[in-house]
């Protein structure tokens, strides 16, 4: 149930990112690709990067929850993932990109994925030892 909350929040963010791409496409009158418009290209990449990483991060978070990870840790991971994606999106969408926001978002996203994966492995191993 906890993962569902973060999936919903991140789903809203995905819709917002989609709307930003659509708005930029309308602004520059571009149907496919970016035609070299950097603001559109950045909006496309923010949206695309989100679509590439968030579903797998949420899957790992869900599997950690299903495996029995404590609610406190799930909330920490979920909030951290949300903050990381906000940081990444904000950094990448800037034409004069402050790289620290992109890097922070990337590292945080990877960290959430790594910690979720390790939690799943640890919880699975613990269940094997107890059984």
Secondary structure, 3 states (H helix, E strand, C coil): CHHHHHHHHHHHHHHHHHHHHHHHHHHHCCCCCCCCCHHHHHHHHHHHHHHHHHHHHHHHHHHHHHHCCCHHHHHHHHHHHHHHHHHHHHHHHCCCCCHHHHHHHHHHHHHHHHHHHHHHHHHHHHHHHHC
